[in-house]
Amino acid sequence: MSQIRIKDAAGYLGVSDDTVRRWIDNGTLAASTDDSGRMVVDGLDLATLARENALAPADPADTASSARNRFIGLVTSVLSDPVMSQVELQCGPHRVVSLMSTEAVRELGLVPGSVAVAVVKATTVIVETPRGHQ
């Protein structure tokens, strides 16, 4: 069983320590103490809560797609040369960077401040864990 400290749980969910403590107090999240006497939550319980409370913005695309990894956000930067461009989006807490043709950037009207959807369909996803967190 993975035990996660309150401070870390708050960081993973993007909320304050006080919010996690309120969830513990009102029974939304169970807590225990670790060997050092610190309050911790179960990693599986935290993951379940995160999934249940995940709020994705409405997808502005009116299209069907087999891709399930869609990140809706705002374009924050466009760096272009005559052939290629680097487009950066802020999708919630996630920064997504895409390389595409400058022609595509013009056709899509991608400029800082515009709304865009990053669609990720990859054959390889690398998952890492911090040392000591198992």
C-alpha positions as CSV (number, residue, x, y, z in Angstrom):
1,M,0.0,0.0,0.0
2,S,1.4,3.4,-1.1
3,Q,1.1,6.0,1.7
4,I,1.2,9.6,0.7
5,R,1.7,12.6,3.0
6,I,-1.0,15.3,3.2
7,K,1.3,17.9,1.6
8,D,2.2,15.7,-1.3
9,A,-1.4,14.6,-1.8
10,A,-2.5,18.2,-2.0
11,G,0.2,18.9,-4.6
12,Y,-0.8,16.0,-6.7
13,L,-4.5,17.1,-6.7
14,G,-3.7,20.9,-7.1
15,V,-5.5,21.8,-3.8
16,S,-4.3,23.1,-0.5
17,D,-3.3,21.0,2.5
18,D,-6.3,22.4,4.3
19,T,-8.6,21.0,1.6
20,V,-7.1,17.5,2.0
21,R,-7.6,17.8,5.8
22,R,-11.2,18.8,5.3
23,W,-11.8,15.8,3.0
24,I,-10.3,13.6,5.8
25,D,-12.5,15.3,8.5
26,N,-15.7,14.9,6.5
27,G,-15.0,11.3,5.5
28,T,-14.3,11.9,1.8
29,L,-10.8,10.6,2.2
30,A,-9.5,8.1,4.8
31,A,-6.2,8.8,6.6
32,S,-3.8,6.9,8.9
33,T,-0.5,7.6,10.5
34,D,2.9,6.4,9.1
35,D,5.7,5.0,11.2
36,S,6.9,8.6,11.9
37,G,3.5,9.6,13.3
38,R,2.6,11.8,10.2
39,M,-0.9,11.7,8.8
40,V,-0.9,9.9,5.4
41,V,-3.6,8.8,2.9
42,D,-3.6,5.6,0.8
43,G,-2.4,6.1,-2.7
44,L,-5.2,4.1,-4.3
45,D,-7.8,6.1,-2.4
46,L,-6.2,9.3,-3.5
47,A,-6.1,8.1,-7.2
48,T,-9.8,7.2,-7.0
49,L,-10.7,10.6,-5.6
50,A,-8.6,12.3,-8.3
51,R,-10.4,10.4,-11.1
52,E,-13.8,11.0,-9.6
53,N,-13.2,14.8,-9.3
54,A,-11.4,15.3,-12.6
55,L,-13.0,18.2,-14.5
56,A,-12.1,18.4,-18.1
57,P,-13.2,21.5,-20.0
58,A,-15.8,21.1,-22.7
59,D,-14.1,19.9,-25.9
60,P,-14.8,22.6,-28.6
61,A,-14.1,20.0,-31.4
62,D,-17.3,18.8,-33.1
63,T,-15.7,15.6,-34.4
64,A,-15.5,11.9,-33.6
65,S,-12.0,10.6,-32.9
66,S,-10.4,7.4,-31.7
67,A,-7.8,9.4,-29.7
68,R,-8.6,9.4,-26.0
69,N,-5.9,11.7,-24.9
70,R,-7.3,15.2,-25.6
71,F,-5.9,18.2,-23.8
72,I,-8.0,21.4,-24.2
73,G,-6.1,24.6,-23.4
74,L,-4.7,28.0,-24.5
75,V,-1.9,28.6,-26.9
76,T,0.8,30.4,-24.9
77,S,3.6,30.6,-27.5
78,V,4.2,30.1,-31.2
79,L,7.8,30.2,-32.5
80,S,8.0,29.9,-36.3
81,D,10.5,29.8,-39.1
82,P,9.5,29.6,-42.8
83,V,9.0,25.9,-42.6
84,M,8.4,24.6,-39.0
85,S,6.8,26.0,-35.9
86,Q,6.8,25.1,-32.2
87,V,3.4,25.7,-30.5
88,E,3.1,25.6,-26.8
89,L,-0.2,25.1,-25.0
90,Q,-1.2,25.4,-21.3
91,C,-3.8,22.7,-20.7
92,G,-4.7,23.0,-17.0
93,P,-1.6,22.3,-15.1
94,H,0.0,20.6,-18.2
95,R,2.3,22.2,-20.7
96,V,2.0,20.6,-24.1
97,V,4.5,21.4,-26.9
98,S,3.9,20.4,-30.5
99,L,6.1,20.8,-33.6
100,M,4.2,21.3,-36.9
101,S,4.5,23.0,-40.2
102,T,4.2,26.8,-40.2
103,E,1.6,26.3,-42.9
104,A,-0.5,24.3,-40.4
105,V,-0.1,27.1,-37.8
106,R,-1.4,29.6,-40.3
107,E,-4.3,27.4,-41.4
108,L,-5.4,26.7,-37.8
109,G,-5.0,30.3,-36.8
110,L,-2.8,29.4,-33.8
111,V,-1.7,32.5,-32.0
112,P,-1.1,33.1,-28.3
113,G,-4.4,33.3,-26.5
114,S,-6.3,31.1,-28.9
115,V,-8.1,28.0,-27.7
116,A,-6.8,24.7,-29.1
117,V,-7.0,21.0,-28.4
118,A,-3.8,18.9,-28.3
119,V,-4.6,15.3,-29.4
120,V,-2.1,12.7,-28.4
121,K,-2.1,9.3,-30.1
122,A,1.2,7.6,-29.3
123,T,2.5,4.1,-29.4
124,T,4.9,4.7,-26.6
125,V,4.2,6.3,-23.2
126,I,7.0,6.3,-20.6
127,V,6.0,6.1,-17.0
128,E,8.4,7.0,-14.2
129,T,8.2,7.0,-10.4
130,P,10.2,9.1,-8.0
131,R,12.9,7.2,-6.1
132,G,11.6,5.8,-2.8
133,H,7.9,6.1,-3.8
134,Q,6.6,2.5,-4.3
